[in-house]
Amino acid sequence: ASLKKNQKVILMCAIGGSLEVGTKLRPDKYPDGNQDPDRNFGRESRALKAAFEFINAGWSGKNICFVEGGLQQWRYQDFPMDGEDYE
């Protein structure tokens, strides 16, 4: 199946990435965020790279979403891992 540029796309990888400096993924451990000098420009990830490629291919940024924190954060937040089949 091919995607149309007016469709919404959700991108997820293992770590999710972020354009934010520092991190906010463990509010229980770091209530004010974790200031990591290695993340002065955010955290690079495959999902953000894919978003960049979609935008370069002409997609609107309004139709591209990525899961910040990726699959690891999804599991940490105890979100469901099983989905339903849609046709």
N, C-alpha and C positions, 0 to 999 in steps of 0.2 A: 504494500500500500504506500502511496506517496502522500506527502503532506503538502497542504496549500499554505501559502504565506500569510493568509488571514486566520489560520487556525492557531489556537493557543498550544504551546508546547511547555511541558514541565521537564526540567533536566535535573538529574540526581546522579551523584557519584558517591564514592565512599566517604570523602571528607567534606564535600559541599563547597568549600571555599568561601571567601568573603572579600568585599572591597573595603570593609571597615578595618581600621588599624586596631591592634589589640584583639582580644577575644571576649566574647560574652557567653560562651557555651557552657560554663559551669557556674551559674549564679549561686549555687549552694556552697561552692568552695571559694569563689572569687566574686563577692557581691558587687564590687566596683569594676569588674572586668579584670582581665589579666593583661597587663602591658608587656608584650613580648617584642623586644627590639628587632627580631627577625621578621616581624610582621608590620613594619612601618608602612608598607604599601598594600596591606591586606594579605590574604592567604590564597595562593594560586591553587586551582583545582581543575580537573577534567571538565566538570560541569560549566565552570566559567569560561574555559577555553571553547567549549562547544557553543555557548551563548555568543561569544565573540564571532565564531564562524557563521552562525545563523544571521547575525546582524550584518556581517560582511556580504552575505548572500542575498541581502535585501529584505530580511524579515524586520518587522517593527519590534522595538524593545518592549512594547506594550503586550506583545503576544508571547514573550519568552519569560519563563519563571524558572528559578532554580531553588532547590531546597538548601537553605543555609545550614551548614553543619552536616549535610549529607546523610547517608544511611546510618552512620554511627549515631548522629544526634537523633534521628528518627527513632532508632531503637532505644536510646537513652530516655527519650520522652515517653516511651512505652506506647507509641502509636501502632496501629495494626500492621502486621506484616503480610497478611493474607488478603487477597482482593477477590472481586467477583469477575467472572468472565462476561464481557459485553461484546455483542456482535453488531 
